[in-house]
Amino acid sequence: MKAVLALADGRIFKGKAFGATGETSGEVVFNTAMSGYQEVLTDPSYKGQMVTMTYTQIGNTGINPEDIESNQLYLSGFIVREYLDCYSNYRATMSLDAYLKENGVVGIQGIDTRALTRHLRDKGAQNGIISTIDFDPESLVKKARAIPSMSGLDLATGVTCSAPYHWTQGLWDLQTGYPEVDKRDLKYKVVAYDFGIKLNILRCLVSAGCDVTVVPATFPAESALAMNPDGIFLSNGPGDPEPMKEVIENIKKFVGKKPIFGICLGHQLLGLALGGRTVKLKFGNHGSNLPVMDIATKKVEITAQNHGFSVDILSLANVAGLAHENLNDQTVEGMAHKSLPIFSVQHHPEASPGPHDSHYLFDRFVEMMEKHKG
Ligand SMILES: NC(=O)CC[C@H](N)C(=O)O
């Protein structure tokens, strides 16, 4: 079946449908990970976006019940060069096509993803539409232009959990799969704010020794402090952090009271809570092969990333300093508070998908809580 992708600036890409059919729209971004499409599909931070994979063959490892980062697919469209229906993996239980159909996600294949990526890189991320029912370029571009811009959209409060819950599962390994960690090994009580939290963050926290209670995005700081946690964690999530005023006010109440660690959207919200500002990047960073330097140790780590916004570190000059830097585009990759036990990173130390170079950051959080306890 025919399918068309139209960008708001008028560029049209013709392809073939796979997954669900119909019409879908969102901000078109590109992801440079060579593997791990299932984790990309289930990452809640992609809500409101259509993802194009720069790797050419997608579908060849199928879908398995374990490699999920949430229980749902949040992205609004999936764009690939070549979809492979014939999958092979010992854990796979279904094809990518069947998975997208089951979850109502529209896909398009046979797209020159190299040309699309170069276009987005030159012109910037922008809204687009995929259709298997309307093939009129003029009508499609008109519809793409009518979609609200990602800037100014609070999407995170729409994907957060509805009530607090406890998490005890640790990191996957070949022998045990996902282990249930013994409560006696969990020494640090952490309240984790869910703005669209990826499951591997929870697993990394538990494997580092944290007793994790996940709470909704607008859970009052007073109630969190009443649990007497050793630390506060702020998660990743979709959309623009700037309009999330209630959440930002809430985070301010932890500053100076508890150690805080933030990842991605959590890092951006922390920047805003500390009095800084955030900016929208031209096309952001989405992938699992992005070099970052830890400024203190000068070590370079290869990281997983998925963001379109960034913290303006100069706006925090008296409060926090640059702690990690992206070596590709020199964007702010992490910050550390000048006097308090507070730090955050723009990239994803939990990877999923991606290398484990940055897992040490969960231990850094635990060390911080240990020191603060003392
Ligand atoms: N992965 C994330 O947390 C993304 C944060 C934010 N939505 C951005 O695009 O920058």
The ligand as an SDF file (V2000), in Angstrom:
LIG
                    3D

 10  9  0  0  0  0  0  0  0  0999 V2000
   14.4450   12.2640   26.6050 N   0  0  0  0  0  0  0  0  0  0  0  0
   14.0070   13.3560   27.1840 C   0  0  0  0  0  0  0  0  0  0  0  0
   13.8130   13.4350   28.3920 O   0  0  0  0  0  0  0  0  0  0  0  0
   13.6760   14.5150   26.2680 C   0  0  0  0  0  0  0  0  0  0  0  0
   13.5320   15.8500   26.9550 C   0  0  0  0  0  0  0  0  0  0  0  0
   12.8100   16.8860   26.1200 C   0  0  0  0  0  0  0  0  0  0  0  0
   11.5090   16.4110   25.7660 N   0  0  0  0  0  0  0  0  0  0  0  0
   13.6260   17.2310   24.8780 C   0  0  0  0  0  0  0  0  0  0  0  0
   13.2360   16.9090   23.7790 O   0  0  0  0  0  0  0  0  0  0  0  0
   14.6520   17.8340   24.9910 O   0  0  0  0  0  0  0  0  0  0  0  0
  1  2  1  0
  2  3  2  0
  2  4  1  0
  4  5  1  0
  5  6  1  0
  6  7  1  0
  6  8  1  0
  8  9  2  0
  8 10  1  0
M  END
$$$$
